[in-house]
Amino acid sequence: YKKVRKKRLHPLEGNPQLRGVVLKTLIKKPKKPNSANRKCVRLRLSTGKEVTAYVPGEGHNLQEHNVVLVEGGRLQDTPGVKLVCIRGKYDLPHVKKK
């Protein structure tokens, strides 16, 4: 008989957005041929899962225990990053105008 494989669930579990608490901020490197420092955060979602999310835009002030809203949308050149933080909600303000 065939062994039943467990389906890997999306971290948002069908929700459009979820709230998460920042555990730590990280800098990830993209795959070849790209080179940059992608600003990411490690989050504990309201469902209890721990995930890595990308912080878009230039500059952020996220620290441990800050609350952010995340939505789906992967970072194509960075492995393991499948969520994007939403600017202008909770503790992550909009990008500053110059």
Backbone as XML, in Angstrom:
<?xml version="1.0"?>
<chain id="A" units="angstrom">
  <residue number="1" name="TYR">
    <atom name="N" x="0.838" y="-1.192" z="0.000"/>
    <atom name="CA" x="0.000" y="0.000" z="0.000"/>
    <atom name="C" x="0.874" y="1.244" z="0.000"/>
  </residue>
  <residue number="2" name="LYS">
    <atom name="N" x="0.263" y="2.370" z="-0.389"/>
    <atom name="CA" x="1.021" y="3.610" z="-0.520"/>
    <atom name="C" x="1.048" y="4.371" z="0.803"/>
  </residue>
  <residue number="3" name="LYS">
    <atom name="N" x="2.248" y="4.847" z="1.158"/>
    <atom name="CA" x="2.391" y="5.619" z="2.391"/>
    <atom name="C" x="1.753" y="6.999" z="2.212"/>
  </residue>
  <residue number="4" name="VAL">
    <atom name="N" x="0.983" y="7.431" z="3.197"/>
    <atom name="CA" x="0.306" y="8.722" z="3.105"/>
    <atom name="C" x="1.277" y="9.820" z="3.509"/>
  </residue>
  <residue number="5" name="ARG">
    <atom name="N" x="1.479" y="10.766" z="2.592"/>
    <atom name="CA" x="2.377" y="11.884" z="2.878"/>
    <atom name="C" x="1.584" y="13.028" z="3.471"/>
  </residue>
  <residue number="6" name="LYS">
    <atom name="N" x="2.149" y="13.674" z="4.487"/>
    <atom name="CA" x="1.461" y="14.807" z="5.100"/>
    <atom name="C" x="1.669" y="16.042" z="4.231"/>
  </residue>
  <residue number="7" name="LYS">
    <atom name="N" x="0.565" y="16.709" z="3.878"/>
    <atom name="CA" x="0.653" y="17.931" z="3.068"/>
    <atom name="C" x="1.265" y="19.038" z="3.909"/>
  </residue>
  <residue number="8" name="ARG">
    <atom name="N" x="2.140" y="19.820" z="3.282"/>
    <atom name="CA" x="2.745" y="20.934" z="4.001"/>
    <atom name="C" x="1.827" y="22.147" z="3.908"/>
  </residue>
  <residue number="9" name="LEU">
    <atom name="N" x="1.311" y="22.602" z="5.030"/>
    <atom name="CA" x="0.361" y="23.707" z="5.037"/>
    <atom name="C" x="1.073" y="25.044" z="4.909"/>
  </residue>
  <residue number="10" name="HIS">
    <atom name="N" x="0.409" y="25.981" z="4.243"/>
    <atom name="CA" x="0.915" y="27.345" z="4.185"/>
    <atom name="C" x="0.863" y="27.938" z="5.595"/>
  </residue>
  <residue number="11" name="PRO">
    <atom name="N" x="1.881" y="28.739" z="5.982"/>
    <atom name="CA" x="1.911" y="29.256" z="7.355"/>
    <atom name="C" x="0.691" y="30.090" z="7.740"/>
  </residue>
  <residue number="12" name="LEU">
    <atom name="N" x="0.006" y="30.716" z="6.756"/>
    <atom name="CA" x="-1.159" y="31.538" z="7.093"/>
    <atom name="C" x="-2.436" y="30.712" z="7.252"/>
  </residue>
  <residue number="13" name="GLU">
    <atom name="N" x="-2.387" y="29.439" z="6.876"/>
    <atom name="CA" x="-3.525" y="28.529" z="7.033"/>
    <atom name="C" x="-4.813" y="29.080" z="6.430"/>
  </residue>
  <residue number="14" name="GLY">
    <atom name="N" x="-4.716" y="29.693" z="5.247"/>
    <atom name="CA" x="-5.917" y="30.164" z="4.564"/>
    <atom name="C" x="-6.366" y="31.561" z="4.943"/>
  </residue>
  <residue number="15" name="ASN">
    <atom name="N" x="-5.716" y="32.199" z="5.909"/>
    <atom name="CA" x="-6.087" y="33.566" z="6.279"/>
    <atom name="C" x="-5.407" y="34.563" z="5.342"/>
  </residue>
  <residue number="16" name="PRO">
    <atom name="N" x="-6.076" y="35.697" z="5.034"/>
    <atom name="CA" x="-5.436" y="36.694" z="4.176"/>
    <atom name="C" x="-4.248" y="37.374" z="4.849"/>
  </residue>
  <residue number="17" name="GLN">
    <atom name="N" x="-4.391" y="37.703" z="6.125"/>
    <atom name="CA" x="-3.290" y="38.277" z="6.906"/>
    <atom name="C" x="-3.310" y="37.686" z="8.308"/>
  </residue>
  <residue number="18" name="LEU">
    <atom name="N" x="-2.171" y="37.796" z="8.989"/>
    <atom name="CA" x="-2.088" y="37.369" z="10.385"/>
    <atom name="C" x="-1.192" y="38.333" z="11.145"/>
  </residue>
  <residue number="19" name="ARG">
    <atom name="N" x="-1.428" y="38.399" z="12.463"/>
    <atom name="CA" x="-0.595" y="39.234" z="13.319"/>
    <atom name="C" x="0.528" y="38.373" z="13.872"/>
  </residue>
  <residue number="20" name="GLY">
    <atom name="N" x="1.693" y="38.997" z="14.040"/>
    <atom name="CA" x="2.826" y="38.262" z="14.589"/>
    <atom name="C" x="3.653" y="39.140" z="15.503"/>
  </residue>
  <residue number="21" name="VAL">
    <atom name="N" x="4.347" y="38.498" z="16.438"/>
    <atom name="CA" x="5.230" y="39.202" z="17.368"/>
    <atom name="C" x="6.668" y="38.926" z="16.955"/>
  </residue>
  <residue number="22" name="VAL">
    <atom name="N" x="7.476" y="39.993" z="16.864"/>
    <atom name="CA" x="8.862" y="39.863" z="16.418"/>
    <atom name="C" x="9.678" y="39.154" z="17.496"/>
  </residue>
  <residue number="23" name="LEU">
    <atom name="N" x="10.378" y="38.082" z="17.092"/>
    <atom name="CA" x="11.298" y="37.398" z="18.000"/>
    <atom name="C" x="12.701" y="37.950" z="17.845"/>
  </residue>
  <residue number="24" name="LYS">
    <atom name="N" x="13.125" y="38.160" z="16.581"/>
    <atom name="CA" x="14.406" y="38.825" z="16.333"/>
    <atom name="C" x="14.466" y="39.303" z="14.892"/>
  </residue>
  <residue number="25" name="THR">
    <atom name="N" x="15.339" y="40.291" z="14.650"/>
    <atom name="CA" x="15.522" y="40.794" z="13.290"/>
    <atom name="C" x="16.741" y="40.109" z="12.684"/>
  </residue>
  <residue number="26" name="LEU">
    <atom name="N" x="16.643" y="39.784" z="11.381"/>
    <atom name="CA" x="17.750" y="39.096" z="10.715"/>
    <atom name="C" x="18.067" y="39.779" z="9.400"/>
  </residue>
  <residue number="27" name="ILE">
    <atom name="N" x="19.235" y="39.470" z="8.872"/>
    <atom name="CA" x="19.607" y="39.895" z="7.529"/>
    <atom name="C" x="19.907" y="38.633" z="6.738"/>
  </residue>
  <residue number="28" name="LYS">
    <atom name="N" x="19.155" y="38.426" z="5.654"/>
    <atom name="CA" x="19.334" y="37.229" z="4.835"/>
    <atom name="C" x="19.990" y="37.603" z="3.518"/>
  </residue>
  <residue number="29" name="LYS">
    <atom name="N" x="20.758" y="36.662" z="2.973"/>
    <atom name="CA" x="21.423" y="36.866" z="1.687"/>
    <atom name="C" x="20.636" y="36.118" z="0.614"/>
  </residue>
  <residue number="30" name="PRO">
    <atom name="N" x="20.416" y="36.766" z="-0.556"/>
    <atom name="CA" x="19.700" y="36.082" z="-1.630"/>
    <atom name="C" x="20.573" y="35.055" z="-2.356"/>
  </residue>
  <residue number="31" name="LYS">
    <atom name="N" x="19.899" y="34.241" z="-3.189"/>
    <atom name="CA" x="20.615" y="33.242" z="-3.978"/>
    <atom name="C" x="21.351" y="33.915" z="-5.127"/>
  </residue>
  <residue number="32" name="LYS">
    <atom name="N" x="22.291" y="33.186" z="-5.720"/>
    <atom name="CA" x="22.973" y="33.686" z="-6.914"/>
    <atom name="C" x="21.938" y="33.866" z="-8.017"/>
  </residue>
  <residue number="33" name="PRO">
    <atom name="N" x="22.102" y="34.800" z="-8.934"/>
    <atom name="CA" x="23.183" y="35.763" z="-9.114"/>
    <atom name="C" x="22.961" y="37.080" z="-8.369"/>
  </residue>
  <residue number="34" name="ASN">
    <atom name="N" x="21.937" y="37.159" z="-7.521"/>
    <atom name="CA" x="21.656" y="38.419" z="-6.820"/>
    <atom name="C" x="22.548" y="38.579" z="-5.601"/>
  </residue>
  <residue number="35" name="SER">
    <atom name="N" x="22.775" y="39.841" z="-5.224"/>
    <atom name="CA" x="23.523" y="40.072" z="-3.991"/>
    <atom name="C" x="22.965" y="41.304" z="-3.309"/>
  </residue>
  <residue number="36" name="ALA">
    <atom name="N" x="22.587" y="41.138" z="-2.051"/>
    <atom name="CA" x="22.027" y="42.230" z="-1.255"/>
    <atom name="C" x="21.921" y="41.730" z="0.172"/>
  </residue>
  <residue number="37" name="ASN">
    <atom name="N" x="21.444" y="42.583" z="1.055"/>
    <atom name="CA" x="21.104" y="42.162" z="2.411"/>
    <atom name="C" x="19.612" y="42.383" z="2.582"/>
  </residue>
  <residue number="38" name="ARG">
    <atom name="N" x="18.846" y="41.315" z="2.591"/>
    <atom name="CA" x="17.396" y="41.427" z="2.734"/>
    <atom name="C" x="17.038" y="41.511" z="4.219"/>
  </residue>
  <residue number="39" name="LYS">
    <atom name="N" x="16.340" y="42.578" z="4.595"/>
    <atom name="CA" x="15.954" y="42.754" z="6.000"/>
    <atom name="C" x="14.738" y="41.880" z="6.287"/>
  </residue>
  <residue number="40" name="CYS">
    <atom name="N" x="14.888" y="40.952" z="7.212"/>
    <atom name="CA" x="13.813" y="40.036" z="7.560"/>
    <atom name="C" x="13.616" y="40.019" z="9.071"/>
  </residue>
  <residue number="41" name="VAL">
    <atom name="N" x="12.494" y="39.472" z="9.502"/>
    <atom name="CA" x="12.243" y="39.296" z="10.931"/>
    <atom name="C" x="11.736" y="37.886" z="11.175"/>
  </residue>
  <residue number="42" name="ARG">
    <atom name="N" x="12.101" y="37.338" z="12.317"/>
    <atom name="CA" x="11.577" y="36.047" z="12.762"/>
    <atom name="C" x="10.356" y="36.351" z="13.613"/>
  </residue>
  <residue number="43" name="LEU">
    <atom name="N" x="9.223" y="35.732" z="13.298"/>
    <atom name="CA" x="7.965" y="36.063" z="13.964"/>
    <atom name="C" x="7.349" y="34.846" z="14.620"/>
  </residue>
  <residue number="44" name="ARG">
    <atom name="N" x="6.577" y="35.100" z="15.675"/>
    <atom name="CA" x="5.647" y="34.088" z="16.180"/>
    <atom name="C" x="4.248" y="34.568" z="15.828"/>
  </residue>
  <residue number="45" name="LEU">
    <atom name="N" x="3.580" y="33.832" z="14.940"/>
    <atom name="CA" x="2.251" y="34.228" z="14.489"/>
    <atom name="C" x="1.214" y="33.984" z="15.576"/>
  </residue>
  <residue number="46" name="SER">
    <atom name="N" x="0.041" y="34.582" z="15.389"/>
    <atom name="CA" x="-1.028" y="34.419" z="16.373"/>
    <atom name="C" x="-1.526" y="32.977" z="16.420"/>
  </residue>
  <residue number="47" name="THR">
    <atom name="N" x="-1.186" y="32.172" z="15.397"/>
    <atom name="CA" x="-1.547" y="30.753" z="15.412"/>
    <atom name="C" x="-0.539" y="29.922" z="16.207"/>
  </residue>
  <residue number="48" name="GLY">
    <atom name="N" x="0.583" y="30.554" z="16.601"/>
    <atom name="CA" x="1.602" y="29.837" z="17.355"/>
    <atom name="C" x="2.788" y="29.398" z="16.521"/>
  </residue>
  <residue number="49" name="LYS">
    <atom name="N" x="2.695" y="29.550" z="15.181"/>
    <atom name="CA" x="3.801" y="29.134" z="14.311"/>
    <atom name="C" x="4.922" y="30.156" z="14.320"/>
  </residue>
  <residue number="50" name="GLU">
    <atom name="N" x="6.158" y="29.679" z="14.096"/>
    <atom name="CA" x="7.310" y="30.570" z="13.950"/>
    <atom name="C" x="7.706" y="30.621" z="12.486"/>
  </residue>
  <residue number="51" name="VAL">
    <atom name="N" x="7.790" y="31.843" z="11.927"/>
    <atom name="CA" x="8.110" y="32.006" z="10.508"/>
    <atom name="C" x="9.062" y="33.180" z="10.314"/>
  </residue>
  <residue number="52" name="THR">
    <atom name="N" x="9.635" y="33.257" z="9.106"/>
    <atom name="CA" x="10.470" y="34.395" z="8.724"/>
    <atom name="C" x="9.700" y="35.234" z="7.720"/>
  </residue>
  <residue number="53" name="ALA">
    <atom name="N" x="9.680" y="36.557" z="7.920"/>
    <atom name="CA" x="8.961" y="37.460" z="7.019"/>
    <atom name="C" x="9.887" y="38.579" z="6.574"/>
  </residue>
  <residue number="54" name="TYR">
    <atom name="N" x="9.642" y="39.063" z="5.353"/>
    <atom name="CA" x="10.453" y="40.139" z="4.773"/>
    <atom name="C" x="9.860" y="41.492" z="5.145"/>
  </residue>
  <residue number="55" name="VAL">
    <atom name="N" x="10.745" y="42.466" z="5.439"/>
    <atom name="CA" x="10.305" y="43.831" z="5.729"/>
    <atom name="C" x="10.620" y="44.690" z="4.501"/>
  </residue>
  <residue number="56" name="PRO">
    <atom name="N" x="9.592" y="45.108" z="3.727"/>
    <atom name="CA" x="9.852" y="45.869" z="2.508"/>
    <atom name="C" x="10.189" y="47.327" z="2.797"/>
  </residue>
  <residue number="57" name="GLY">
    <atom name="N" x="10.715" y="48.016" z="1.791"/>
    <atom name="CA" x="11.011" y="49.440" z="1.924"/>
    <atom name="C" x="12.363" y="49.691" z="2.558"/>
  </residue>
  <residue number="58" name="GLU">
    <atom name="N" x="12.756" y="50.967" z="2.566"/>
    <atom name="CA" x="14.062" y="51.340" z="3.106"/>
    <atom name="C" x="13.942" y="51.712" z="4.573"/>
  </residue>
  <residue number="59" name="GLY">
    <atom name="N" x="14.675" y="51.000" z="5.418"/>
    <atom name="CA" x="14.737" y="51.338" z="6.839"/>
    <atom name="C" x="13.502" y="50.890" z="7.610"/>
  </residue>
  <residue number="60" name="HIS">
    <atom name="N" x="13.732" y="50.357" z="8.801"/>
    <atom name="CA" x="12.638" y="50.019" z="9.715"/>
    <atom name="C" x="13.181" y="50.088" z="11.130"/>
  </residue>
  <residue number="61" name="ASN">
    <atom name="N" x="12.266" y="50.120" z="12.096"/>
    <atom name="CA" x="12.693" y="50.255" z="13.488"/>
    <atom name="C" x="12.189" y="49.082" z="14.327"/>
  </residue>
  <residue number="62" name="LEU">
    <atom name="N" x="12.069" y="47.915" z="13.705"/>
    <atom name="CA" x="11.506" y="46.769" z="14.424"/>
    <atom name="C" x="12.497" y="46.209" z="15.430"/>
  </residue>
  <residue number="63" name="GLN">
    <atom name="N" x="11.979" y="45.901" z="16.624"/>
    <atom name="CA" x="12.771" y="45.259" z="17.663"/>
    <atom name="C" x="11.967" y="44.088" z="18.207"/>
  </residue>
  <residue number="64" name="GLU">
    <atom name="N" x="12.563" y="43.372" z="19.133"/>
    <atom name="CA" x="11.876" y="42.255" z="19.767"/>
    <atom name="C" x="10.601" y="42.747" z="20.440"/>
  </residue>
  <residue number="65" name="HIS">
    <atom name="N" x="9.546" y="41.931" z="20.405"/>
    <atom name="CA" x="8.239" y="42.198" z="21.017"/>
    <atom name="C" x="7.391" y="43.202" z="20.244"/>
  </residue>
  <residue number="66" name="ASN">
    <atom name="N" x="7.880" y="43.744" z="19.106"/>
    <atom name="CA" x="7.016" y="44.580" z="18.270"/>
    <atom name="C" x="5.975" y="43.689" z="17.599"/>
  </residue>
  <residue number="67" name="VAL">
    <atom name="N" x="4.824" y="44.278" z="17.263"/>
    <atom name="CA" x="3.746" y="43.536" z="16.614"/>
    <atom name="C" x="3.640" y="43.994" z="15.161"/>
  </residue>
  <residue number="68" name="VAL">
    <atom name="N" x="3.551" y="43.040" z="14.227"/>
    <atom name="CA" x="3.424" y="43.372" z="12.808"/>
    <atom name="C" x="2.297" y="42.549" z="12.188"/>
  </residue>
  <residue number="69" name="LEU">
    <atom name="N" x="1.803" y="43.024" z="11.040"/>
    <atom name="CA" x="0.808" y="42.298" z="10.264"/>
    <atom name="C" x="1.512" y="41.714" z="9.045"/>
  </residue>
  <residue number="70" name="VAL">
    <atom name="N" x="1.299" y="40.425" z="8.766"/>
    <atom name="CA" x="1.960" y="39.798" z="7.621"/>
    <atom name="C" x="0.927" y="39.255" z="6.649"/>
  </residue>
  <residue number="71" name="GLU">
    <atom name="N" x="1.324" y="39.231" z="5.366"/>
    <atom name="CA" x="0.497" y="38.636" z="4.323"/>
    <atom name="C" x="1.370" y="37.693" z="3.514"/>
  </residue>
  <residue number="72" name="GLY">
    <atom name="N" x="0.745" y="36.875" z="2.679"/>
    <atom name="CA" x="1.498" y="35.966" z="1.831"/>
    <atom name="C" x="2.245" y="36.723" z="0.755"/>
  </residue>
  <residue number="73" name="GLY">
    <atom name="N" x="3.254" y="36.116" z="0.188"/>
    <atom name="CA" x="4.042" y="36.741" z="-0.864"/>
    <atom name="C" x="5.494" y="36.423" z="-0.595"/>
  </residue>
  <residue number="74" name="ARG">
    <atom name="N" x="6.073" y="35.522" z="-1.405"/>
    <atom name="CA" x="7.414" y="35.076" z="-1.071"/>
    <atom name="C" x="8.462" y="35.994" z="-1.660"/>
  </residue>
  <residue number="75" name="LEU">
    <atom name="N" x="9.660" y="35.912" z="-1.111"/>
    <atom name="CA" x="10.810" y="36.626" z="-1.638"/>
    <atom name="C" x="11.497" y="35.640" z="-2.577"/>
  </residue>
  <residue number="76" name="GLN">
    <atom name="N" x="11.402" y="35.900" z="-3.894"/>
    <atom name="CA" x="11.794" y="34.882" z="-4.868"/>
    <atom name="C" x="13.255" y="34.492" z="-4.776"/>
  </residue>
  <residue number="77" name="ASP">
    <atom name="N" x="14.137" y="35.434" z="-4.393"/>
    <atom name="CA" x="15.564" y="35.110" z="-4.418"/>
    <atom name="C" x="16.119" y="34.734" z="-3.050"/>
  </residue>
  <residue number="78" name="THR">
    <atom name="N" x="15.260" y="34.656" z="-2.037"/>
    <atom name="CA" x="15.739" y="34.346" z="-0.688"/>
    <atom name="C" x="15.025" y="33.100" z="-0.169"/>
  </residue>
  <residue number="79" name="PRO">
    <atom name="N" x="15.761" y="32.015" z="0.090"/>
    <atom name="CA" x="15.121" y="30.774" z="0.521"/>
    <atom name="C" x="14.511" y="30.909" z="1.912"/>
  </residue>
  <residue number="80" name="GLY">
    <atom name="N" x="13.346" y="30.305" z="2.082"/>
    <atom name="CA" x="12.738" y="30.242" z="3.406"/>
    <atom name="C" x="11.925" y="31.453" z="3.806"/>
  </residue>
  <residue number="81" name="VAL">
    <atom name="N" x="11.784" y="32.452" z="2.914"/>
    <atom name="CA" x="10.997" y="33.644" z="3.251"/>
    <atom name="C" x="9.733" y="33.623" z="2.405"/>
  </residue>
  <residue number="82" name="LYS">
    <atom name="N" x="8.580" y="33.344" z="3.040"/>
    <atom name="CA" x="7.330" y="33.182" z="2.299"/>
    <atom name="C" x="6.268" y="34.197" z="2.689"/>
  </residue>
  <residue number="83" name="LEU">
    <atom name="N" x="6.602" y="35.121" z="3.591"/>
    <atom name="CA" x="5.639" y="36.132" z="4.032"/>
    <atom name="C" x="6.244" y="37.520" z="3.922"/>
  </residue>
  <residue number="84" name="VAL">
    <atom name="N" x="5.375" y="38.532" z="3.817"/>
    <atom name="CA" x="5.812" y="39.924" z="3.724"/>
    <atom name="C" x="5.086" y="40.728" z="4.788"/>
  </residue>
  <residue number="85" name="CYS">
    <atom name="N" x="5.822" y="41.577" z="5.511"/>
    <atom name="CA" x="5.210" y="42.448" z="6.512"/>
    <atom name="C" x="4.469" y="43.584" z="5.813"/>
  </residue>
  <residue number="86" name="ILE">
    <atom name="N" x="3.384" y="44.055" z="6.436"/>
    <atom name="CA" x="2.591" y="45.153" z="5.886"/>
    <atom name="C" x="2.969" y="46.436" z="6.610"/>
  </residue>
  <residue number="87" name="ARG">
    <atom name="N" x="3.409" y="47.452" z="5.839"/>
    <atom name="CA" x="3.817" y="48.723" z="6.440"/>
    <atom name="C" x="2.579" y="49.547" z="6.786"/>
  </residue>
  <residue number="88" name="GLY">
    <atom name="N" x="2.692" y="50.313" z="7.884"/>
    <atom name="CA" x="1.611" y="51.219" z="8.257"/>
    <atom name="C" x="0.554" y="50.589" z="9.130"/>
  </residue>
  <residue number="89" name="LYS">
    <atom name="N" x="0.859" y="49.446" z="9.738"/>
    <atom name="CA" x="-0.094" y="48.782" z="10.621"/>
    <atom name="C" x="0.665" y="48.312" z="11.859"/>
  </residue>
  <residue number="90" name="TYR">
    <atom name="N" x="0.049" y="48.453" z="13.027"/>
    <atom name="CA" x="0.674" y="48.094" z="14.308"/>
    <atom name="C" x="1.997" y="48.837" z="14.506"/>
  </residue>
  <residue number="91" name="ASP">
    <atom name="N" x="3.088" y="48.124" z="14.768"/>
    <atom name="CA" x="4.346" y="48.793" z="15.141"/>
    <atom name="C" x="5.290" y="49.054" z="13.970"/>
  </residue>
  <residue number="92" name="LEU">
    <atom name="N" x="4.854" y="48.779" z="12.737"/>
    <atom name="CA" x="5.720" y="48.989" z="11.567"/>
    <atom name="C" x="5.185" y="50.167" z="10.756"/>
  </residue>
  <residue number="93" name="PRO">
    <atom name="N" x="5.790" y="51.369" z="10.910"/>
    <atom name="CA" x="5.250" y="52.548" z="10.218"/>
    <atom name="C" x="5.559" y="52.531" z="8.726"/>
  </residue>
  <residue number="94" name="HIS">
    <atom name="N" x="4.889" y="53.460" z="7.996"/>
    <atom name="CA" x="5.157" y="53.625" z="6.572"/>
    <atom name="C" x="6.599" y="54.050" z="6.366"/>
  </residue>
  <residue number="95" name="VAL">
    <atom name="N" x="7.078" y="53.896" z="5.119"/>
    <atom name="CA" x="8.426" y="54.340" z="4.785"/>
    <atom name="C" x="8.471" y="55.862" z="4.895"/>
  </residue>
  <residue number="96" name="LYS">
    <atom name="N" x="9.541" y="56.382" z="5.505"/>
    <atom name="CA" x="9.656" y="57.832" z="5.705"/>
    <atom name="C" x="9.895" y="58.545" z="4.381"/>
  </residue>
  <residue number="97" name="LYS">
    <atom name="N" x="9.202" y="59.673" z="4.194"/>
    <atom name="CA" x="9.437" y="60.506" z="3.000"/>
    <atom name="C" x="10.723" y="61.283" z="3.187"/>
  </residue>
  <residue number="98" name="LYS">
    <atom name="N" x="11.429" y="61.490" z="2.073"/>
    <atom name="CA" x="12.695" y="62.218" z="2.181"/>
    <atom name="C" x="12.453" y="63.703" z="2.091"/>
  </residue>
</chain>
